Amino acid sequence: MQSIIEHIQTALGGNAGLALGYFLLAVLSSQLVLMTYSSAARLAHERRQRRLDRERLETLVLAAKYRYKEAQEVIQGWNGYRKFTVTQKSGECEDVFSFYLMPHDRKPLPPYKPGQYLTFNLDIPGRDKPVVRCYSLSDSPTRSDCYRVTIKREKAPPDKPDVPHGVASGFFSDHVKEGDLLNVKAPTGHFYLDMTKNTPICLLGGGVGLTPMLSMAKAVAESGSKREVWLYFGCRSQGEHMLREDLNKLRRFDNIRVVVCYSRPSKSDVKGEDYDREGRVTIDLLKEMLPSNNYEFFMCGNGAFMKALNDGLEAWGVPEKDIHYEAFGPATVKKKAVPAGAAAVAAGPACKVIFAKSGKELDWNPTQANLLDFALEQGVRIESGCRAGSCGVCSVAIKSGSVDYVKEPDAPPEGGSCLTCICRPKGDLVLDA
């Protein structure tokens, strides 16, 4: 310090007092700068902390709101079927219609979880018994005046003209009209978006499989959440581009990215206006566009669509717990088969399954996930709907033996019956199928 003062004194012509003054001023100035920097850093830290605290509080409030809604669902829900009036039928695109449903009794509607579905009991002319089908809700759960389902008329595949057209979807398209009454069960299903979480999500919809994805995205948008959302929708061309207005509205939200893919765009389809990318929704496209694989993935579409994406996501290193899918009818995701030896050990001793009506006695295949898949693979026809233990369509009477459920059914089947979509045989089993 003495040498610094001497240098200053020399520079000032030997004036020791003035040199000391300049030195003290420099020290005080540096201390002031340090104090100012320290105060600014402390204030910035406090602001960041307040922002984080506010965001945590907003997340807790949002979670509390959705838990309250879940409690309301239980209070306002109903058992069995309830009559609903079709208040509006809107054509979305080729062979796709949206149906707006209001309760005939005008009583309040319970909210539902984004991604859930309605179960319909349909009296179709020419059928000796009602047809039960499940269709995903395609609107935001925040809408309290009505429910909306969007249904595509299922046609026979071009290469299989002898296969019958979709019975229920054809009935909705050709016969259901505004003013009609339909029998509807309360919203249900285990495939839904948990709105109490804030993890980033990627929603993958193929064709009419867009419907539950749209419900999820709209729920995030209308909740005010800043949750990161990627929504991919794949169809062939503008002729199959359903619910376009809903998708375009989602593009206004900074945290939601919508990507529409046309696999066979027509000459009149304009890239950048009608669609975003040419081609299918594939794992390569996800790898190209997503910052990482650190997302929860939800998908719904035909079997090939979901199988390709499921296999691709697993190969990409996405944990199985982060891959969710909805499957109705034959559209499902076949998981990789368990080696026969390992499966036999896991399933216990070998057993026989007898389908009494079909006259088939078969050795149970322990690599099958459930009795429904096993029956269909063996050519035994069993009607099915949700494949999640909710709708009851796949219920079959047990003539002898018993079953284990891989998950608890939403509602237990009638005594002496089983829901084949979610159960496996405990031992030798005789079914009335």
N, C-alpha and C positions, 0 to 999 in steps of 0.2 A: 504494500500500500504506500510506503514511504517513497519508493522509487516512482510510482505513478504520480504522486503529488509533485515530486521534484521535476518530472518531465513536464507537467502542466505549468509549474512555476517558471521553468526555462522558456517555455513557449510564450508565457505572458510577460517576459522581460524581468523576471526575478521577483514579481509581486506575490509573496507567499500567501497573504490573506485572500487575494482574489483567486489564486489557484485552489486553495482549500474550499472556497465557496463553490467554484465550478465542480470540484470533485463531489462535494456533498449533493449538489444539484443533480449530478449524473446518477449518483447512488439512489437518491429519492425517485428520480424519473424511472430508473429500472425497476425499483420496487413497485412503483405505481403501475407500470406496464404489466408486471407479474400479477399484481393484485387484480388488475382489470381482466387479464386473461383467465385467471383462476375463477373470478366471479362469472365471466361469460361461460366458461366450461361448466361451472356448477349450475348455472341457470339452464343451459342447454340440456344437461343431464336431468334436471328436475322436470323440464318440459317433456323430454322423452319418457320419463317415468310416469308423468301424469297422463300422457297419451296412451301408454301401455295399460295403465290402470283403467283408463276410460274404455279402452277396447275390451279388456277383460270383463269389465262391468257390463258392457253392451252384450258380450257373448253370454254372460250369465243370465241377463234379462231375457235375451232371445230364447235361451234354453228353457227358462222358466215358463215363457209363453207357450212353447210347444209342448211342454209337459202338461200344462193346463189344458191345451187343446186335446191331448191324448186322453185326459180324464173326462173331457166333455164327450169324446167319442163313445166312451163306455156308457155314459149317462144317457146320451141321445140315440144310441144305436137301437136296432130292433132285431128280434129273433124271427127266423123263417123268412117268408116272402112278403113284400109290401108293394102295393100297386102304385105305379108311376105313370104319369101322363107324358106322352111325347109332345112337347110344346113347339119344337122346331126340328126340321130335318134339312140339313144343308149338304149339297154336293161339294166335296172338297177337290176331287179330281176324278179321273176315270175309275169307275167302280168303287169309289170310296165316299162314304157319307158320315157326317157327324149327326148324332141324335142328342138333343137337349131334353133332360128328364126332370120333371117336378113331381113331388109326392102328391098323390091324388087327395090325401087327407089334409094337405096344406100345412102339416105340422113341420117343425124345424128339421133341417137336414144336419146330421152330424158331420163334422169335418173328417177328413181322411188323410192318410199319409201319402205323399207324392210317390206314385209308382204302383199303388194298389189298384184293384179291379172290382167290377161288379159281376155278380152271377145272375143270369137270366133263366127263368123257367118259361119256355116258349110252347104254346099250343099251336103246332104247325099242321095245317090241313093235310090229310093223307097219312099222318103218323099215328100209330096206335097208343103212343105214350108221349108225354112232354119231352122236349129236347132241352137239355141244360148246357149252357155255354157261358164262358167267362170272357169279358172284354175289359181291357185296361181303361181307366179314367184318363182322359186326354187334356184336362184343363187344370187350372191352378186350384189347390185345396182351399185357397182363401175365398173362392167364390161360394157364397152361401145360398144363392137363390135356386140353383139347379146343379145337376150333375151332367157331364158330357162324356159320351163314348164315341170313338171314331172307328168305323168298321169297314173292312174291305171285302168285297164279294170274292170269295175264293173259287177260282175256276179250276177245272181239271187240267193237269199239266199237258202241254202240247204233245209230248211223247207218250202220254197215257190217256187217250181220249175216252177210254172205257171207265175211267175212274169218275165217280159222281162228283158234281159240283158241291161246294160247301152248302149244307142244308140250312144251317142257321144264318150264315152270312148272306145267302141268297134270299132268305125270308126277310131279313132286315132291309136289304136293298130293294127288293121288288114289291113287298107287301106292307111293311110297317110304314105308317103315315102319321102326320100330325093329328093329334087328338086320340090316338090309340092308347090303350092301357096295357102296361107290361108288368109282369111279376118279377120283382128284383130283390135280391138279398143285399144286406148292408155291405159297404166296402170292406174288403179284407185282402190278405196276402202278405207274405213275408218279404217280398221284393219291394223295398222302398228306401227312400233317402232319409237318413237320420238328420233332421234339421237342427238338432242340438249340437252337432259337430261343425267344425270349420275347416276340415281337411279339403284339399283341392280334389275335384272330381272330373272324370271324363265320361261322357254319356255317348253311347254308340247305338244308333237306331237304323235298322234296315227295313225299308218299306213301311208297312203299318206298325212295325215295331218301334217307330218313332213315338207312339202315343205315351207310354210311361216316361220316356226320356223328356218329352216336352213338359209333362206335369212336374217333373223334378226341377227342370231349368226355370220354369215360371214360378215355382215356389221360392227358389233362391232369389230371383229378381224382385218379386213382390214383397219379400221379407225385409228388404233393405240390406241384406247381408253382402259383404264384399268377398265372399267365398269365390275362389277361382273355379270357373266352369268352362269346359270345352265340350261342345255338342256337335257330334258328327252325324249327318243324315245321308244315307245312300239310297238312291233309286235309279231307274233307268234314264228317265228324261222328264221334261216339263209335264208330260201327260200323267206322270205318277207323283208329281211334286205336291204332296198334301200339306195342309195347314201352313201354307206359305206366309200368310199375314202374321200368324203367331211367331213364326221363326224370325221374320224381319223385325218385329218389335223387340225381340231379345237382343238384336245387334246393337241396340241403343245403349246397352249397359256395358260399362268399361270392363267389368270383371267376367263377362260372358263372351266367349268366342264361338261363333256358329260357322260350321264348315259343311256346305252342301256338295255332295258328289254325284255326278251323273255318269253312269257306266256306259250309256249309249245315247249321248246327246244328239238331238235332231239338228238339221241344218238351220232351223229357226231359233234354236236355243243359243242364248248369248252368254258366254263366259264372263263372269264379273257382274252380271245382272241376274240371270236365272240361276246360275250355279257358280261354285267357287273352284272346284277341281274336277277334272275329267278322270274317270276310273272308279273303282270300288273303294269302299272304306277298308283299308288293309293295315296290317301291322307295320308295314314299311312307311305308310303315310303317317301313322302315329309317331314313329321314330323320327321322321323328318320334321314334324311340326311341334311336338311336345318338348318342353325344355328338359324333361327327364321322365322316368317311369314311376315317379313318386306320386301316384294318384290312386284314388279309388275308382275302379272301372265298373260301369253299369252297362249292360247290353241287352237288346231284345231284337229279334229278327227271325228269319228262318234258320233251320238247323245248320245248313252249310255256312251261313254268315257267322253264327255264334261259335261253331266248332273251329273255324279258321282263326277267328280273333282270340278265342280262349287258348288255343294251342300256341299262337304267336305271343300272347302276353306271358304265358308260363315260360316259354323259351327266352323271353326278354328279362326274366327274373322277377316278374311281379308276383308277390306272395298270393297263394290261393285265397286267403282271407280278404284280399282286396279286389277280387274278381266276382262280380255278382251278375246273375242273368235271370231273365224271365222266360219261361217256356210254356206255351199252350199247345195242346194236341201233340202231334208228332214232332214238333220243333223242340229239340232239346240238345244239350251238350253231353256227348258221350265222353266220360272221363277215360283216361288210359286204363286198360284192363289190368287188374291185379294178377300177378303170376298165379297159376292155378294152385300150386302147392301152398303158397302163402295164404291164398284166399280160403282154401279148405281148412287150414289150421284155424284161421280167424273165425270161420263160420261154424266150426264144430263138426260133428259127424255128418256123413252124407245122408240125404233124405230124398224122398220122392214127393212130387206134386202131381196130384190127379185132378184133371179138369173134367168133371163128371159129364157135363152137357156135350163137350167136344169129344169125349171118349178118348182122351189122351192121358197116358201115364208116363211121366218124364222124371229124369234125375235132375234135381235142383242144381242150377249153375251158380256157385257161390260168387262168381265174379260179377253177377248182375246186381244192380243197385236196389231193385225192388221187384215185387211179383208182377207188376204191370209190364215192365220192360221184358221180363222173362216170358210172359204170356204172349206178347206181341211178336217176339222173336221166334216163338214156336208156332205161330200162325193161329193163336187163340185170340179171338176178337173180344176185347173188353173196352167199353166206352170210357172215355176220360175227358177231363176238362182242364182244371188248373194244374194238375200234377204237383200239388203242394199240400194236399190234405185238407183243402178248404171247401171245395164245392160238393163233394160227395158223389160225383158222377161215377167214379170207378169202384164204388162199393159192391162187393160180391159176398154172398152168403158162404159161411164156412160150414161144411157138412161134417168134417171131423178134423181134429188137430188144432193148432194155435199159431199165432204169429207174433213177431216182435216188430215194434214200430221204430224206424230210424229217426223219427221226430214225432213229437206229440201232435195229433190232429187238432185242428181248430175246434172241431166239434166231434165228439165220439160217434162212430157209426152205430146203426141199429144193432141191438143185441144179436150175437151170432153172425155178424158180418165183419168185414175188414175193408179198409181203404187200400187197395192194391198198389197205389202209386207211392206209398210211403212205408210199406211193410215187407218183411221177409219171413219165410217159414221158420218156426222153431224146430220142427221135426217133420215127419210125414204129414202131409196136408191134403185134404180133399176139398176142392172149391166147386161151387155150383156155377160153373162157367164153361 
